[in-house]
Amino acid sequence: MSVRRVALLTAGGLAPCLSSAVGGLIERYTEIAPDVEIIGYRNGYAGLLGGDHIEVTPQIRERAHLLHQFGGSPIGNSRVKLTNVADCVKRGLVQEGQVPLQVAAEQLTKDGIDVLHTIGGDDTNTTAADLAAYLHENGYELTVVGLPKTIDNDVIPIRQSLGAWTAAEQGAVYARNVVAEHSSNERMLIVHEVMGRNCGWLTAATAAEYHEWVTTQQYAGFGNDPKAWDVHAVFVPELSFDIEAEATRLRRQMDEVGAVNIFLSEGAGVETIVEELIARGEEPDRDAFGHVKLDTINPGQWFAKQFAEKVGANKVLVQKSGYFARSAAANAQDLRLIQGCVDLAVQSALEGTSGVIGHDEEQGGRLRAIEFPRIKGGKPFDTEQAWFGGLLGAIGQEKGKPVATSH
C-alpha cells in the first residue's frame, strides 16, 4: 500500500499520553517515511466533520519531540459519536438531513487521507471502525490505526492503556496535599474521588501508589502520625461493601487519630445514586454515548453523606483528582509504552493493517494491531491481583464480594 497522507485525531477525555503520542507519531513518520504528509484534525471528530485541520510543517517535525513534555493534546479533543445523528445535528456539527458518517467520509476523501490515526478510548476507536467500515462499503479504502487512551485502563482486550500509570501516580501526588487537610480540623473525613466509571483500576492503583508513599516516609512524632496520613478505605465498582460494617471500622480509626481518608472510584455506587434520582423524578444528564455524566451526580458527596455521621466527623472534605491526574505529561513508564505502541502503529499503517495497538491479553500479551470488532470498553478491574489484596490487608479492610456486572 502506498501511503501519501496521514491524519491524526485525538478524542474523548484527556489522558497523560495524547501529546506524547502525537509527537511520537510525527517523529516516527519523519524517521522512516519522511515523504508522508501529516495533518491533525482539530478537536477530534468535530474537526473532521468541519474539515478543520493543522498541517504538520517541517518546523513542527523538528519540534515534535517537545510534545513529550506536555499534558493535554496539541490538536484538541471532543466527545462526538458519528452514529448519533441527532446529537451531531443538535451541536451544529452537521446539517439536518446529513449523515455524519458520510460527511466525515467525504471530508477524508477530499483531504486525500490514506491513514487515520485515532488516539482515544473504546468509544473513539469503535467510532473510527464504524467510519472505516462505511468507507469500505462505499469503495474508499482507509487504514485506521488506533492507540488506546484511557486512564481507567478498561479497554478489552488491552493489558495496559496509555496514560493510566501516570494518572495513578499523579492522583497519589494530589492526595498528599489533600490528606494534609486532616490536620486542619479535629475528626476530619476526607473523600478522595478518583475517575473510573465502570472500572476501579485507577482508584486502586492511585491508593496503592499513595499508600506506598506513606509507608516510605519518616515521621517525627509530635502528632506527625502515619496512621492519620494513610488511606483507610478503597471503594471500587467491582466489589460490594457493607456501609454499616465499614462505618464501624472507620469510626474506630476516627476515634484513634481523628482522621479518615477514603479513596473512592466515581463509579462505585452509581446505580444506587441514579435510582434515587429517578425515584425523585430527576433524570440524570447523559453524554452523546448515553453515559451518565458523573460530575452532575457527585458520587463523592453521596458517599460522604453516608459516612459523615456514622464515623462522627466534625468536618467533611470531598476532593476530585481526575482533572489534575488526567492532564499531566506522561511519566517515564508511560513514555516507554507509548514509544513501543507508536512504532508499531506507524509500521501497521504503512503495511495497511488496521486495528488498535496494544498488548493483546487474549493472545499471550503480544503487542499487535488488535482487530476493531474485539475492542470493547468496560473491562472490570481484576480485584484478585495480589497487590490489591495486599493493599486492603495493610489498611485492615475486608475485601467484599464481587459485584455482578454486565461487562
PyMOL commands that set and color helices and strands:
alter all, ss='L'
color gray80, all
select helices_A, chain A and resi 18-32+45-50+58-69+85-90+100-110+122-137+164-183+201-215+226-229+243-257+270-279+294-296+299-311+322-326+332-351+361-363+372-374+386-395
alter helices_A, ss='H'
color red, helices_A
select strands_A, chain A and resi 5-10+37-41+53-55+115-120+143-148+188-194+233-235+259-265+315-320+355-360+366-370
alter strands_A, ss='S'
color yellow, strands_A
deselect
rebuild
show_as cartoon
